[in-house]
Amino acid sequence: MRKLIYGMNLTLDGYIAAPGDDIGWSVPSDEMFQFWSDQLQATDLSLYGRKLWQTMGSYWPTADQQPN
């Protein structure tokens, strides 16, 4: 049986934004970023809400070419 890990800080549709769809308030610390990076590397499947998927979908195809 696989483990289920639920990430908090999201709405039911998987998206949190300030007015105007601003998500700039959510910049993580280096420690938090590393924690979630490690979690994702050990993950077999991730489920995203519609808005987060739409936001990140344009980034992922070229993410390896933009390390920053």
TORZAKE-535774 format. One record per atom (N, C-alpha, C): residue number from 1; residue in one letter; chain; atom name; x, y, z. Coordinates in nm, 3 decimals, padded with zeros to 5 digits, m for minus. Atoms other than C-alpha are relative to their C-alpha. Layout:
[site NUM,"a","A","CA",[X,Y,Z]]
...
This chain:
[site 1,"m","A","N",[00.084,m00.117,00.000]]
[site 1,"m","A","CA",[00.000,00.000,00.000]]
[site 1,"m","A","C",[00.089,00.125,00.000]]
[site 2,"r","A","N",[m00.077,m00.125,00.009]]
[site 2,"r","A","CA",[00.126,00.348,m00.087]]
[site 2,"r","A","C",[m00.042,00.098,00.110]]
[site 3,"k","A","N",[00.029,m00.107,m00.094]]
[site 3,"k","A","CA",[00.146,00.645,00.146]]
[site 3,"k","A","C",[m00.074,00.112,m00.070]]
[site 4,"l","A","N",[00.069,m00.118,00.051]]
[site 4,"l","A","CA",[m00.087,00.939,00.095]]
[site 4,"l","A","C",[00.048,00.119,00.082]]
[site 5,"i","A","N",[m00.046,m00.122,m00.066]]
[site 5,"i","A","CA",[00.062,01.280,00.176]]
[site 5,"i","A","C",[m00.084,00.115,m00.051]]
[site 6,"y","A","N",[00.085,m00.113,00.035]]
[site 6,"y","A","CA",[m00.168,01.579,00.181]]
[site 6,"y","A","C",[00.075,00.128,00.031]]
[site 7,"g","A","N",[m00.064,m00.130,m00.021]]
[site 7,"g","A","CA",[m00.012,01.924,00.134]]
[site 7,"g","A","C",[m00.105,00.104,00.034]]
[site 8,"m","A","N",[00.097,m00.101,m00.043]]
[site 8,"m","A","CA",[m00.190,02.203,00.317]]
[site 8,"m","A","C",[00.025,00.131,m00.073]]
[site 9,"n","A","N",[m00.009,m00.134,00.056]]
[site 9,"n","A","CA",[m00.225,02.571,00.231]]
[site 9,"n","A","C",[m00.060,00.006,m00.140]]
[site 10,"l","A","N",[00.068,m00.008,00.128]]
[site 10,"l","A","CA",[m00.468,02.527,m00.054]]
[site 10,"l","A","C",[m00.150,00.002,00.022]]
[site 11,"t","A","N",[00.145,m00.001,m00.005]]
[site 11,"t","A","CA",[m00.833,02.577,m00.127]]
[site 11,"t","A","C",[m00.050,m00.132,m00.057]]
[site 12,"l","A","N",[00.054,00.125,00.052]]
[site 12,"l","A","CA",[m01.066,02.298,m00.234]]
[site 12,"l","A","C",[00.034,m00.022,m00.147]]
[site 13,"d","A","N",[m00.038,00.019,00.140]]
[site 13,"d","A","CA",[m00.979,02.365,m00.597]]
[site 13,"d","A","C",[00.152,00.005,m00.018]]
[site 14,"g","A","N",[m00.145,00.008,00.009]]
[site 14,"g","A","CA",[m00.605,02.364,m00.514]]
[site 14,"g","A","C",[00.069,00.130,m00.033]]
[site 15,"y","A","N",[m00.057,m00.128,00.042]]
[site 15,"y","A","CA",[m00.542,02.734,m00.562]]
[site 15,"y","A","C",[m00.025,00.105,00.106]]
[site 16,"i","A","N",[00.015,m00.113,m00.093]]
[site 16,"i","A","CA",[m00.481,03.029,m00.332]]
[site 16,"i","A","C",[00.059,00.122,m00.068]]
[site 17,"a","A","N",[m00.051,m00.122,00.062]]
[site 17,"a","A","CA",[m00.443,03.380,m00.462]]
[site 17,"a","A","C",[m00.058,00.121,00.072]]
[site 18,"a","A","N",[00.048,m00.129,m00.047]]
[site 18,"a","A","CA",[m00.472,03.735,m00.344]]
[site 18,"a","A","C",[m00.086,00.061,m00.111]]
[site 19,"p","A","N",[00.079,m00.064,00.106]]
[site 19,"p","A","CA",[m00.701,03.971,m00.535]]
[site 19,"p","A","C",[00.084,00.019,m00.127]]
[site 20,"g","A","N",[m00.068,m00.013,00.127]]
[site 20,"g","A","CA",[m00.610,03.982,m00.903]]
[site 20,"g","A","C",[00.084,m00.122,m00.035]]
[site 21,"d","A","N",[m00.074,00.126,00.023]]
[site 21,"d","A","CA",[m00.480,03.621,m00.896]]
[site 21,"d","A","C",[00.148,00.010,00.035]]
[site 22,"d","A","N",[m00.139,m00.017,m00.041]]
[site 22,"d","A","CA",[m00.157,03.735,m00.725]]
[site 22,"d","A","C",[00.039,m00.111,00.097]]
[site 23,"i","A","N",[m00.051,00.102,m00.092]]
[site 23,"i","A","CA",[00.035,03.443,m00.572]]
[site 23,"i","A","C",[00.141,00.034,00.047]]
[site 24,"g","A","N",[m00.134,m00.044,m00.039]]
[site 24,"g","A","CA",[00.352,03.644,m00.506]]
[site 24,"g","A","C",[00.024,m00.001,00.150]]
[site 25,"w","A","N",[m00.015,00.000,m00.145]]
[site 25,"w","A","CA",[00.286,03.644,m00.131]]
[site 25,"w","A","C",[00.054,m00.132,00.052]]
[site 26,"s","A","N",[m00.029,00.135,m00.050]]
[site 26,"s","A","CA",[00.367,03.273,m00.113]]
[site 26,"s","A","C",[00.142,m00.047,m00.027]]
[site 27,"v","A","N",[m00.139,00.040,00.027]]
[site 27,"v","A","CA",[00.743,03.276,m00.177]]
[site 27,"v","A","C",[00.054,m00.072,00.124]]
[site 28,"p","A","N",[m00.046,00.077,m00.117]]
[site 28,"p","A","CA",[00.885,02.999,00.047]]
[site 28,"p","A","C",[00.144,00.032,00.040]]
[site 29,"s","A","N",[m00.139,m00.013,m00.044]]
[site 29,"s","A","CA",[01.201,03.015,00.256]]
[site 29,"s","A","C",[00.082,m00.109,m00.068]]
[site 30,"d","A","N",[m00.087,00.101,00.061]]
[site 30,"d","A","CA",[01.502,02.818,00.131]]
[site 30,"d","A","C",[m00.023,m00.138,00.063]]
[site 31,"e","A","N",[00.023,00.126,m00.071]]
[site 31,"e","A","CA",[01.437,02.553,00.397]]
[site 31,"e","A","C",[m00.132,m00.065,m00.042]]
[site 32,"m","A","N",[00.130,00.053,00.041]]
[site 32,"m","A","CA",[01.070,02.515,00.303]]
[site 32,"m","A","C",[00.004,m00.047,m00.145]]
[site 33,"f","A","N",[m00.013,00.040,00.140]]
[site 33,"f","A","CA",[01.154,02.503,m00.068]]
[site 33,"f","A","C",[00.072,m00.134,m00.012]]
[site 34,"q","A","N",[m00.074,00.126,00.004]]
[site 34,"q","A","CA",[01.408,02.225,m00.007]]
[site 34,"q","A","C",[m00.085,m00.115,00.052]]
[site 35,"f","A","N",[00.088,00.103,m00.055]]
[site 35,"f","A","CA",[01.159,02.030,00.206]]
[site 35,"f","A","C",[m00.098,m00.049,m00.106]]
[site 36,"w","A","N",[00.099,00.040,00.101]]
[site 36,"w","A","CA",[00.893,02.034,m00.067]]
[site 36,"w","A","C",[00.066,m00.058,m00.124]]
[site 37,"s","A","N",[m00.073,00.060,00.112]]
[site 37,"s","A","CA",[01.150,01.962,m00.339]]
[site 37,"s","A","C",[00.032,m00.146,00.029]]
[site 38,"d","A","N",[m00.029,00.138,m00.040]]
[site 38,"d","A","CA",[01.256,01.651,m00.147]]
[site 38,"d","A","C",[m00.126,m00.086,m00.001]]
[site 39,"q","A","N",[00.126,00.073,00.000]]
[site 39,"q","A","CA",[00.893,01.549,m00.101]]
[site 39,"q","A","C",[m00.044,m00.035,m00.143]]
[site 40,"l","A","N",[00.043,00.024,00.137]]
[site 40,"l","A","CA",[00.818,01.585,m00.471]]
[site 40,"l","A","C",[00.087,m00.102,m00.072]]
[site 41,"q","A","N",[m00.088,00.098,00.063]]
[site 41,"q","A","CA",[01.122,01.384,m00.576]]
[site 41,"q","A","C",[m00.036,m00.142,00.040]]
[site 42,"a","A","N",[00.037,00.133,m00.049]]
[site 42,"a","A","CA",[00.990,01.092,m00.369]]
[site 42,"a","A","C",[m00.146,m00.034,m00.034]]
[site 43,"t","A","N",[00.142,00.017,00.030]]
[site 43,"t","A","CA",[00.637,01.125,m00.511]]
[site 43,"t","A","C",[m00.021,m00.071,m00.133]]
[site 44,"d","A","N",[00.036,00.070,00.124]]
[site 44,"d","A","CA",[00.485,00.892,m00.771]]
[site 44,"d","A","C",[m00.109,00.072,m00.076]]
[site 45,"l","A","N",[00.116,m00.065,00.062]]
[site 45,"l","A","CA",[00.171,01.097,m00.837]]
[site 45,"l","A","C",[m00.036,00.124,00.078]]
[site 46,"s","A","N",[00.047,m00.123,m00.063]]
[site 46,"s","A","CA",[00.060,01.453,m00.767]]
[site 46,"s","A","C",[m00.131,00.041,m00.063]]
[site 47,"l","A","N",[00.129,m00.050,00.049]]
[site 47,"l","A","CA",[m00.291,01.592,m00.798]]
[site 47,"l","A","C",[m00.007,00.149,00.026]]
[site 48,"y","A","N",[00.008,m00.145,m00.012]]
[site 48,"y","A","CA",[m00.341,01.961,m00.863]]
[site 48,"y","A","C",[m00.141,00.047,m00.033]]
[site 49,"g","A","N",[00.125,m00.062,00.036]]
[site 49,"g","A","CA",[m00.647,02.182,m00.871]]
[site 49,"g","A","C",[00.011,00.069,m00.136]]
[site 50,"r","A","N",[00.004,m00.058,00.134]]
[site 50,"r","A","CA",[m00.753,02.343,m01.197]]
[site 50,"r","A","C",[00.083,00.127,m00.014]]
[site 51,"k","A","N",[m00.070,m00.129,00.014]]
[site 51,"k","A","CA",[m00.614,02.692,m01.134]]
[site 51,"k","A","C",[00.152,m00.015,00.015]]
[site 52,"l","A","N",[m00.144,00.020,m00.015]]
[site 52,"l","A","CA",[m00.275,02.574,m01.008]]
[site 52,"l","A","C",[00.056,m00.071,m00.121]]
[site 53,"w","A","N",[m00.044,00.071,00.120]]
[site 53,"w","A","CA",[m00.248,02.335,m01.301]]
[site 53,"w","A","C",[00.014,00.098,m00.117]]
[site 54,"q","A","N",[m00.005,m00.097,00.109]]
[site 54,"q","A","CA",[m00.326,02.618,m01.544]]
[site 54,"q","A","C",[00.118,00.096,00.018]]
[site 55,"t","A","N",[m00.111,m00.091,m00.027]]
[site 55,"t","A","CA",[m00.069,02.843,m01.375]]
[site 55,"t","A","C",[00.134,m00.066,m00.025]]
[site 56,"m","A","N",[m00.128,00.068,00.009]]
[site 56,"m","A","CA",[00.210,02.586,m01.361]]
[site 56,"m","A","C",[00.022,m00.071,m00.133]]
[site 57,"g","A","N",[m00.010,00.075,00.125]]
[site 57,"g","A","CA",[00.135,02.409,m01.691]]
[site 57,"g","A","C",[00.090,00.064,m00.103]]
[site 58,"s","A","N",[m00.087,m00.067,00.097]]
[site 58,"s","A","CA",[00.317,02.673,m01.895]]
[site 58,"s","A","C",[00.146,00.001,00.046]]
[site 59,"y","A","N",[m00.136,m00.002,m00.056]]
[site 59,"y","A","CA",[00.622,02.657,m01.666]]
[site 59,"y","A","C",[00.070,m00.135,m00.016]]
[site 60,"w","A","N",[m00.063,00.132,m00.007]]
[site 60,"w","A","CA",[00.685,02.282,m01.647]]
[site 60,"w","A","C",[00.073,m00.047,m00.126]]
[site 61,"p","A","N",[m00.072,00.051,00.118]]
[site 61,"p","A","CA",[00.779,02.207,m02.011]]
[site 61,"p","A","C",[00.142,00.052,m00.015]]
[site 62,"t","A","N",[m00.135,m00.057,00.016]]
[site 62,"t","A","CA",[01.086,02.434,m01.989]]
[site 62,"t","A","C",[00.068,00.023,00.136]]
[site 63,"a","A","N",[m00.055,m00.024,m00.135]]
[site 63,"a","A","CA",[01.156,02.424,m01.611]]
[site 63,"a","A","C",[00.146,m00.043,00.011]]
[site 64,"d","A","N",[m00.139,00.046,m00.008]]
[site 64,"d","A","CA",[01.478,02.227,m01.658]]
[site 64,"d","A","C",[00.098,00.094,m00.071]]
[site 65,"q","A","N",[m00.084,m00.096,00.072]]
[site 65,"q","A","CA",[01.609,02.503,m01.886]]
[site 65,"q","A","C",[00.011,00.133,00.075]]
[site 66,"q","A","N",[00.004,m00.123,m00.079]]
[site 66,"q","A","CA",[01.537,02.772,m01.626]]
[site 66,"q","A","C",[00.019,m00.035,00.148]]
[site 67,"p","A","N",[m00.020,00.048,m00.137]]
[site 67,"p","A","CA",[01.696,02.653,m01.300]]
[site 67,"p","A","C",[m00.036,00.099,00.109]]
[site 68,"n","A","N",[00.036,m00.099,m00.102]]
[site 68,"n","A","CA",[01.623,02.981,m01.119]]
[site 68,"n","A","C",[m00.148,00.019,00.007]]
